[in-house]
Amino acid sequence: MTDFIQTMNTARAHIQTALLERAAADAAFRDLLKNNPHAALRELFGSDPVPSVRITVVEEAAGEVTLVLPRQIAEDELPDDLLDYAAGGAFKGCKGDGWTIQKVELPGVR
């Protein structure tokens, strides 16, 4: 796996972690994420890092496990906006090394 693909996978993992943590702590955000994932990204990060990508959110039911197997991608098929971020761009919500997602403070949630 190339460094580029590893970088993109790392960025995706950080974004997913931030979204899942916020959705676990905030029911309104969870509903927004399920109904309008791009709006949830904008709310959490201040911008949508992947506006041209279709996002599907699936909520697991009790007694079920959902496994998502991402398709393999080639470096030359990523959209330009994603390439910009991988090439060193950062979006609001990142700090320091560009890959550390800031902790989101929620009122009344510890």
Backbone torsions as a table, in degrees:
resi	resn	phi	psi	omega
1	MET	NA	133.6	-177.8
2	THR	-74.6	161.8	176.8
3	ASP	-59.5	-35.6	-179.4
4	PHE	-62.5	-47.8	-179.8
5	ILE	-64.4	-40.5	177.4
6	GLN	-61.6	-41.4	178.5
7	THR	-62.6	-42.9	179.7
8	MET	-66.3	-39.4	178.1
9	ASN	-65.6	-38.6	177.7
10	THR	-64.9	-44.0	178.7
11	ALA	-61.9	-43.8	179.2
12	ARG	-61.8	-43.3	179.9
13	ALA	-61.9	-41.2	178.9
14	HIS	-65.8	-42.2	179.2
15	ILE	-64.3	-45.8	179.7
16	GLN	-61.2	-42.8	-179.9
17	THR	-61.4	-45.3	179.8
18	ALA	-62.4	-42.2	179.1
19	LEU	-64.4	-45.1	-178.4
20	LEU	-66.7	-39.7	178.3
21	GLU	-63.3	-44.1	179.7
22	ARG	-66.3	-42.1	-179.7
23	ALA	-64.7	-32.3	178.8
24	ALA	-71.1	-28.3	-175.7
25	ALA	-98.0	-14.1	-171.2
26	ASP	-138.1	104.7	-176.4
27	ALA	-61.7	-38.1	179.8
28	ALA	-65.8	-40.6	177.5
29	PHE	-65.8	-39.3	177.6
30	ARG	-57.9	-44.9	177.5
31	ASP	-63.3	-42.0	178.6
32	LEU	-62.2	-43.5	179.6
33	LEU	-61.0	-41.8	179.7
34	LYS	-68.3	-38.9	-173.5
35	ASN	-91.6	-28.6	-178.1
36	ASN	-151.9	79.1	-175.7
37	PRO	-56.6	-36.5	-179.9
38	HIS	-67.2	-37.4	176.1
39	ALA	-66.0	-36.8	177.6
40	ALA	-65.0	-41.5	176.0
41	LEU	-60.3	-45.1	179.6
42	ARG	-62.5	-39.9	179.9
43	GLU	-65.6	-43.3	-175.7
44	LEU	-74.7	-42.4	-173.4
45	PHE	-107.4	-8.7	-178.1
46	GLY	87.6	-9.6	176.0
47	SER	-158.4	169.3	178.5
48	ASP	-106.4	107.2	-176.2
49	PRO	-69.9	-13.6	-178.3
50	VAL	-137.0	60.1	-174.1
51	PRO	-64.3	-24.0	-177.0
52	SER	-92.3	2.1	-177.8
53	VAL	-101.5	133.5	175.7
54	ARG	-75.7	130.4	-179.2
55	ILE	-115.1	129.2	176.7
56	THR	-115.7	126.7	178.3
57	VAL	-109.2	127.6	-179.8
58	VAL	-120.7	127.6	177.6
59	GLU	-98.6	126.0	178.6
60	GLU	-70.1	147.6	174.6
61	ALA	-99.4	162.9	177.1
62	ALA	-57.7	137.9	178.4
63	GLY	77.3	16.6	-178.9
64	GLU	-136.1	150.5	174.7
65	VAL	-126.5	129.9	178.6
66	THR	-107.3	123.1	178.1
67	LEU	-112.6	124.8	178.7
68	VAL	-105.8	120.3	177.7
69	LEU	-102.7	101.5	-179.2
70	PRO	-63.4	143.5	177.1
71	ARG	-70.5	153.4	177.0
72	GLN	-77.5	139.0	-178.3
73	ILE	-123.4	151.3	174.2
74	ALA	-95.9	152.3	-178.2
75	GLU	-58.6	-31.8	-175.1
76	ASP	-82.8	0.4	179.9
77	GLU	-109.7	7.9	176.8
78	LEU	-77.2	144.6	177.4
79	PRO	-67.2	152.8	-176.8
80	ASP	-55.5	-40.1	-177.8
81	ASP	-64.8	-33.8	177.6
82	LEU	-73.0	-38.2	176.9
83	LEU	-62.0	-37.9	178.1
84	ASP	-58.9	-45.0	179.6
85	TYR	-66.2	-39.9	-179.6
86	ALA	-68.7	-26.8	-178.1
87	ALA	-84.3	9.6	176.2
88	GLY	119.3	-3.2	175.8
89	GLY	-70.4	154.7	178.4
90	ALA	-133.5	153.7	177.9
91	PHE	-116.6	158.8	179.3
92	LYS	-55.9	129.4	-175.8
93	GLY	117.5	-15.6	175.5
94	CYS	-98.4	155.7	176.3
95	LYS	-147.9	168.4	172.4
96	GLY	60.7	-113.4	-174.0
97	ASP	-75.7	0.2	178.8
98	GLY	89.2	-8.7	-178.2
99	TRP	-120.6	-2.4	-179.4
100	THR	-91.5	115.3	179.7
101	ILE	-77.6	130.3	178.1
102	GLN	-65.4	144.5	174.5
103	LYS	-66.5	132.1	-179.9
104	VAL	-93.0	119.9	178.9
105	GLU	-88.8	124.6	179.2
106	LEU	-111.2	132.6	179.3
107	PRO	-58.6	130.8	176.2
108	GLY	77.1	2.4	179.6
109	VAL	-113.9	128.3	178.2
110	ARG	-109.0	NA	NA
